[in-house]
Amino acid sequence: MEYARRAVVAFLLAGAVALAPAAQAEDLPEVAVVHQIIDLNADTPAHAFRFEPKLLQVPAGATVRFKGSTGRHTVTSILRMIPVGARAFEIRGQPELDLTFEKEGVYGIRCRVHGRHGMVMLLVVGDPSVNLEEARAYLPKLAEAERVEFEKLFAALEGQNG
């Protein structure tokens, strides 16, 4: 119950909205923070289980702190949705962990357990065009809720970058 309370507090502090504009690098502190949210009062599974922000843009070499990977939550890179040569990763059972991203491109990330509810995020490191088409080409292989959420995130990214 304490974990659920903290998750709701994190949700409130994050000022979460389903598809808020992506945080830009100049708006970020030295370490960008991504929260895993469980909102027991949400009206849909996609809102109950989510990353905040869902779309994050950082420069190459930036450090991202992933918070809330406790219980069954994971932060899992999707191998076919990360830049060639980037190291795949999975975080689980840790309240927070910092990862530094050197390789430019897009990184598709999901919670291995709650991805079926659309718990995904898109991390953009530097230039997204490095692997944007390859990442998008993998969408048909994802479960429906993941695919739908990623399609929204790619559309939002394209809307921001023209």
Secondary structure, 3 states (H helix, E strand, C coil): CHHHHHHHHHHHHHCCCCCCCCECHHHCCCEEEEEEEECCCCCCHHHHEEEECCEEEECCCEEEEEEEEEEEEEEEECHHHCCCCCCCCEEEEEEEEEEEECCCEEEEEECCCCHHHCCEEEEEECCHHHCHHHHHHCHHHCCHHHHHHHHHHHHHHHHHHC
